[in-house]
Amino acid sequence: MKNNRWLVCPQPNSSATARLFLFPYAGGAPSSFNKWAAEFPKDIEVSIAHYPGRGSRFNEPPIKELLVLVEEITNAIQPELGKPFFFFGHSLGAVLAFEVARRIRPQPQILFVSACGAPHVPNPNRPIYALSDSEFIKSLQELNGLPAEVVSNAELMELLIPALRADFEAVENYQYTSNDRRLECPIVAFGGSDDSHVDRARLDNWDHHTNGSFKSKIFQGDHFFINTTRQSVINSMIAEIGFHHAKK
């Protein structure tokens, strides 16, 4: 993979037979998925979407409009689709992965969406991006997405908040627009048993967006079950990818 500021490939492997693209959650950077790359089979090359305003792109202004992010990521990913590929997105990342999948050809072999309600179903959660810093941080803590040592570091939080606010503004102002064309690829939806943000019904409504197969799976944990049950999530993805290849 050529140098591309929108995609980070932790372990480049030109002999890989497939690619997996990971789309981080709000506030997430490629480092959020650093441990994942080594846990997939050697024939799957992992790349992570890198949004501006964090990591090595910290000095770039974060993007507050989701469809602008989608357009940029679509342009970056399109040249990398010469091999079979898969998308995985968590929370904000699931919406991004879905919208990118709608725009590219070919489509992913499987779209994995995680901790995210179906886009056509209204989000019952109150918007938080415009809250005061203290209320905003409190809301983030309720999602359990920020380690305590990060929240207690005022200087670090001051650096992180602009990107976090931008990401939440992007996803909270996002409005799904139907184009009467469902995806043709299978969708696999993952959720957390104790996720107060996304219930099973909103998760299962992803079925509406594909002409392919659909399944959902619930893991133990809250909105960030991918951190506490990472190995189980990865094992499920590997099983789905292997099953899909076996059918071909």
C-alpha positions in Angstrom: 0.0 0.0 0.0 1.4 3.4 -1.0 1.9 6.2 1.5 -1.6 7.4 2.2 -2.5 9.8 5.1 -6.0 8.5 5.3 -5.0 4.8 5.8 -2.5 3.3 8.3 -1.2 -0.2 7.6 0.5 -1.5 10.8 1.9 -4.7 9.2 2.2 -4.3 5.4 2.0 -7.6 3.6 2.1 -7.5 -0.2 1.5 -11.3 -0.4 -1.8 -11.1 1.6 -4.8 -12.4 -0.3 -7.4 -10.1 1.4 -7.6 -6.7 3.1 -9.5 -5.6 6.2 -10.3 -1.9 6.6 -11.0 -0.8 10.2 -13.0 2.4 10.9 -12.4 3.8 14.4 -15.1 5.2 16.7 -15.5 8.9 17.6 -12.2 10.2 19.0 -10.4 7.1 17.8 -7.1 7.0 16.0 -5.2 4.2 14.2 -3.6 3.4 17.6 -7.1 2.4 18.8 -6.8 -0.8 16.7 -3.0 -1.3 17.0 -3.3 -4.6 18.7 -5.8 -6.0 16.1 -3.5 -6.3 13.1 -1.4 -9.1 14.6 -4.4 -11.1 15.6 -5.7 -11.8 12.1 -4.4 -14.5 9.8 -1.2 -13.6 7.9 -3.1 -13.6 4.6 -5.3 -10.7 5.8 -3.6 -7.3 5.6 -5.2 -4.8 8.0 -5.5 -1.1 7.3 -7.0 1.5 9.7 -8.8 4.7 8.6 -6.9 7.8 10.0 -9.2 10.8 10.5 -7.6 14.3 10.8 -7.2 16.0 14.1 -5.5 13.1 15.9 -2.4 10.9 15.9 0.2 12.0 13.3 -2.6 14.2 11.8 -3.1 16.1 15.0 -2.3 19.5 13.5 -5.0 19.2 10.8 -8.4 20.5 11.7 -10.9 17.7 12.4 -13.8 17.3 10.0 -17.3 18.1 11.4 -19.4 16.8 8.4 -19.7 13.1 8.1 -20.2 13.0 4.3 -17.0 15.1 3.8 -15.2 12.4 5.8 -16.9 9.7 3.7 -15.8 11.4 0.4 -12.2 11.7 1.5 -12.0 8.1 2.8 -13.8 6.8 -0.3 -11.1 8.5 -2.5 -8.3 7.1 -0.4 -9.7 3.5 -0.3 -10.8 3.1 -3.9 -7.3 2.5 -5.3 -6.7 -0.3 -2.7 -9.5 -2.6 -3.7 -7.6 -4.9 -6.0 -8.0 -7.8 -3.6 -11.0 -9.1 -1.8 -11.7 -6.9 1.2 -13.8 -6.4 4.3 -15.0 -3.4 6.3 -15.3 -3.2 10.1 -16.6 0.0 11.8 -17.3 0.7 15.4 -20.0 3.3 16.4 -19.1 6.4 14.3 -16.9 4.1 12.3 -19.8 1.9 11.4 -21.7 4.8 9.8 -18.6 5.8 7.9 -17.9 2.2 6.7 -21.6 1.9 5.6 -21.5 5.1 3.6 -18.2 4.3 2.0 -19.5 0.9 1.1 -22.4 2.5 -0.7 -20.1 4.5 -2.9 -17.3 2.1 -3.9 -17.2 -0.6 -6.5 -16.7 -3.4 -5.9 -18.4 -3.6 -2.5 -16.9 -5.3 0.6 -17.1 -9.0 0.9 -18.7 -8.4 4.3 -19.6 -5.2 6.1 -19.2 -5.5 9.9 -21.0 -2.8 11.9 -20.4 -2.6 15.6 -22.2 -0.7 18.4 -24.3 1.3 16.0 -28.0 1.5 15.2 -29.2 1.1 11.7 -29.0 4.5 10.0 -32.6 4.8 8.9 -33.8 4.4 12.5 -34.0 7.7 14.5 -31.3 7.9 17.2 -33.0 8.2 20.6 -29.9 9.5 22.3 -29.6 13.2 23.0 -26.8 15.0 21.1 -23.8 15.8 23.2 -21.4 17.6 20.9 -22.5 21.1 21.9 -22.5 20.5 25.7 -20.2 22.3 28.0 -16.8 20.6 28.5 -17.7 19.1 31.9 -21.1 17.8 30.6 -19.5 16.5 27.4 -16.8 14.6 29.3 -19.4 13.2 31.7 -21.4 11.9 28.7 -18.2 10.3 27.3 -17.6 8.6 30.6 -21.1 7.1 30.5 -20.1 5.4 27.2 -17.0 4.1 29.0 -14.9 5.1 26.0 -12.2 7.1 27.8 -9.7 5.5 30.3 -9.9 7.0 33.7 -6.2 8.1 33.5 -7.1 10.1 30.4 -10.1 11.8 31.9 -8.1 12.8 35.0 -5.4 14.4 32.8 -6.8 17.9 32.2 -4.1 18.9 29.7 -4.6 15.7 27.7 -8.4 16.2 27.6 -7.9 19.7 26.4 -6.0 18.3 23.4 -8.5 15.5 22.7 -11.8 17.4 23.0 -11.7 19.2 19.6 -11.5 16.0 17.7 -14.0 14.3 19.9 -16.5 17.1 19.5 -16.0 17.2 15.8 -16.6 13.4 15.5 -19.8 13.6 17.6 -21.0 16.6 15.6 -20.5 14.7 12.4 -22.3 11.6 13.5 -25.1 13.3 15.5 -25.9 15.6 12.5 -25.7 12.8 10.0 -29.0 12.1 8.2 -29.4 8.9 6.2 -30.6 9.4 2.6 -32.2 6.5 0.9 -31.2 5.9 -2.7 -33.4 2.7 -3.1 -30.3 0.6 -3.6 -29.4 -1.8 -0.8 -25.9 -3.2 -0.5 -25.4 -6.5 -2.1 -22.8 -7.7 0.5 -23.7 -9.4 3.7 -23.9 -7.3 6.9 -22.8 -8.7 10.3 -23.9 -6.5 13.2 -22.2 -6.7 16.6 -23.6 -5.3 19.9 -22.9 -5.1 23.6 -25.2 -6.8 26.1 -25.0 -3.8 28.4 -24.8 -1.0 25.8 -27.4 1.6 26.9 -26.7 3.6 23.7 -27.7 0.9 21.1 -30.4 -1.6 21.8 -30.9 -4.9 20.0 -33.8 -3.6 17.9 -31.7 -0.8 16.4 -28.9 -3.2 15.7 -31.1 -5.7 14.0 -32.6 -3.1 11.7 -29.3 -3.2 9.7 -31.1 -6.0 7.9 -32.9 -3.3 6.0 -29.7 -2.3 4.2 -28.6 -5.4 2.4 -29.9 -7.8 -0.3 -27.3 -10.2 1.0 -27.4 -12.1 4.3 -27.7 -10.5 7.7 -26.8 -11.7 11.2 -26.3 -10.0 14.5 -24.3 -11.1 17.5 -24.3 -9.8 21.1 -21.1 -9.8 23.2 -20.8 -9.3 26.9 -20.1 -5.6 27.7 -21.1 -2.0 27.2 -20.7 0.3 24.2 -17.0 -0.5 24.2 -17.3 -4.3 24.3 -14.6 -4.4 21.5 -12.1 -3.5 24.2 -13.2 -5.9 26.9 -14.0 -8.8 24.6 -11.6 -8.0 21.7 -10.4 -11.6 21.1 -14.0 -12.9 20.9 -14.9 -10.1 18.4 -11.9 -10.8 16.3 -12.5 -14.6 16.4 -16.1 -14.0 15.2 -14.8 -11.8 12.3 -12.3 -14.5 11.3 -15.0 -17.1 11.4 -17.3 -15.0 9.2 -14.5 -14.2 6.8 -13.5 -17.9 6.6 -17.1 -19.0 6.1 -17.6 -16.5 3.3 -14.5 -17.7 1.5 -15.5 -21.3 1.9 -18.8 -20.6 0.1 -17.1 -19.0 -2.9 
